[in-house]
């Protein structure tokens, strides 16, 4: 069993905050993959389902961000999970808006939700870092993360959330590369290198791939006149 944890703050007034992008990601996964209804458990909201061959528990701690680790630790103990079974999806100031990165273990970089999780289960869990950008000055950070996403953010945010959902089964399977490919197909879809020119500007192509000469539409008399012109 895998435990996916989305970080955020509970309550309607925080629902669209930048700090709550982890909650948003889990909501998208639950909707798209037919997970069960959200239920109150482990000091949070949980939903169960399957991603590929893995049974997955989605957890949104309701302890407020600074105490997220309490909820995560409780769920882990109940299911007898190891920290390597846990993946935390969270906002990341140090990544540009719309950028997504997968990371195994490491420090909490001052993120209060991660700091709390470190305190309760250690550092050897996986993370999905969801870029929200930085306001530019340290003193602006608190207000920035607790402010709703701007209207101009809606398109990239929707693409990121859909990409995470598209790749969720790969994430549960531990394949970070395929997960990132799924996200990239939403956030930076490849452009076709083949541009179709107007028919009048291209020669017809035969089944063998050779250019077929254009048909001569001149009348026999015109052809004769052109020969002596």
Protein Blocks (a to p, Z undefined) as FASTA:
>chain_A
ZZddddddedjklmmgmklmmmmmmmmmmmmnopacdddeehiacddddehjbccddddd
febjklmmmmmmmmmmmnopafklpccddddfkbcehiacddeehiekopaklmmmmmmn
ojmbccddddebjehiaklmmmmmmpccdfklmmmmmmmmmmmmmmmmmmmnopaklmmm
mmmmmmmccddfbdcddfklpccddfkopacddddfbdfklmmmmmmZZ
